[in-house]
Amino acid sequence: MSAYDKYRAQLPPKLLEEIKEKTKDMKAERVEKILERALHEYQRAQIDAGESVGIVSAESIGEPGTQMTLDTFHFAGVAEMNVTLGLPRIIEILDGRKEIETPMMEIYLVSPHNKGKDIKEIAQSVKETKFQDVVAEFFINIVDASVEVKLDEQKLEGIRMTTDKVSKALQKELRGVTVKEKGDTIIIKPRSKGDSLNEVYNLKEKVKGVYIQGVKGIKQVLPVKRDDEYVIITAGSNLKEVLQLDFVDEARTMTNDVFEIRNVLGIEAARQSIINEVFKVIENQGLNVDVRHIMLVADTMCSSGDIKGITRYGVVSDKASVLARASFETPIKHIIAAALIGEVDELNSVIENVMLNQPVPVGTGLPALITTFKK
């Protein structure tokens, strides 16, 4: 039996593998001493049995939260490109909000695309282009009951589109209309013979928002240089479609939308994203919080296999205790609902025992002792 096998049950596998890699050329006695010291330090690093980790985490995140700013940062030179920072960002993450205020992505590119030669073209190809973005003028032809659209040749050239491609995109997205080309003009006409003039005006508004090219949901793009490579920062997020692009480095590309990560990459990735996003906000504010406090909150939010916010509809609604649910918000609703079905509270948690002035079963890592008496 090797020294490593002896400590396999006592040390984490990752730590053991790291020690094994670093000590492969050492003598057995020295390896034994290193493993013994590693075990000693590992046990010292563990939290004391009976420590109230939840309360400590709540205090450790909540106290720096009082010193956070409430601003939204604006990217200079780019319209509609903001990023939520500080306390509002922490709140939207921990509340588990599906619709966040400023979704954004950091798109890393594979070589040679990340060197900057064609970075503007790549960025434009990612940005969602709608029909109204390439239009110079709209005309309503009352006689023919049609919408005539003059395209902006310069804008088409900038996004590498042609009149023919735009026409095909319109035919794909619109139903019940005929689309014809006439030079740099596209003529769109409803097929129905109803109240044609009203229909034409409605059609004009409808075609403005038709998707032409790019990734849906990406409203703005900003190529920035980081060290020796270019990264595309976006306003708007669509992780699933972005990861399918040939020039994207899927291993490093990120989004700040936790629910999107949950849907595309799974709950483990979403948990890690919650930790990263909260830690990044706290760090940007010049504050210092141990990452393990944030990890505990992320574990609580993701333990059910889905993301649940720290709200009355999230993790609080899952509590087995009636009194614990009632203590958070809307107490009368919870108490009446529990009374109607004859629910029993086992008093296993903290809040309900505080309410009843009883000793609180609090603390992590405490053993449950069973005492047997001899007759």
Phi, psi and omega in degrees: 000122182282166180298326180294319180298324181298326184259004185300322182279346186255337181245149178298142182306319182296317179295318180297319179295322180294317178296318180301318181295319184282338186249016186295336180260008183265162179285158185300319182296320181292320178300317179301316181294320179296316179296321179297316179293320179298318179296318180299314181292323180295317179292325177293326182287338180291147182290149181296142177298134180094357178289136180276083187296325181296315181293318180298317179296316180300316179294318186291330177271322184291321183295311176295334179300333179288344182258005184278154177276170182244019188274164171246122183280137179250130176286120183297135174085359181235119180292148175058027181240096180235162174223130181285131181234178172063212186300318179302324179290317177301316182297315183291331177287309186287337174282348181066045182282130180284326178255103181269159188293313182229080176295138179208161180230155168244108184262112176270145185247153176277158177290143005269004185295335184277004183270352170102355184298312181240033187296323181293319179295319179297314180300317179295326180289337178278323183296136178292126177250125176257163184304319182296339180288340183247013184262135174271314182209148172252138174233139172258117178266102184291324182295310182272355184053057181218164175253122177255127186238120176268123183274151178271105185300323182295317179293322178298319180295321180298328180253013177056048177242157176238165178301322181297316180294320178297317179300316179294322178296320178295317179298325181289320187273330185260142177245146175075024177224159172250138182239124179233151178255145176213088185068236177264019179245140176246132180252122181244127185226132176292145180278333185287157183252026184281219179288081195298321185293314176300319181296321180295317179297319177295322180296321179301315179292323182294318185290337181303320184267010182291132180288130182254306179200178181090194181257123181300134178098344179271101187277322182220154177227146179217106177285129178232150180265128175235116185056244184252020180219163178259140177235143179259117174269134182237151167261122189101156185217141173204078187299318184302311183285324181296320181294343180272354180284140186299323187271004184266136174274097187292341181287334184245346182294135186229157170228154177266007178268103186295322181292327177294319176298318178302317183288327185267315188248348177105173188290326180296318178294323179295319178301313180296325179294320177301314180300310183298315184293315180295315181297321180296318180297313182297317181295318180297335179274001180076021180256164184232115177228133178297134185299337182292333175294318179292322179300321180296318178295316180297320178298318179297318182291328188253001188296336182277354184097354175226167181272121178238127181288163176277069183222175180293337179267351182260243185296330182294324181292342180275350184296138181286332185281130178295314183295324178295318178294319182291332184287340186279294178208162179045061184297320185298318180303313182293318183292318179295315180299320180291322180293323181296327181255006177066044182288146180248135177258120183279354180055048182265350187248188189281304191303312185296328178285328175296318179302321185265009178058043178247161175303137186269127178282075188244151177120140182263150174075013178275134179284150174266116184263137176245123180257129176247135181255137176279143179281000000 
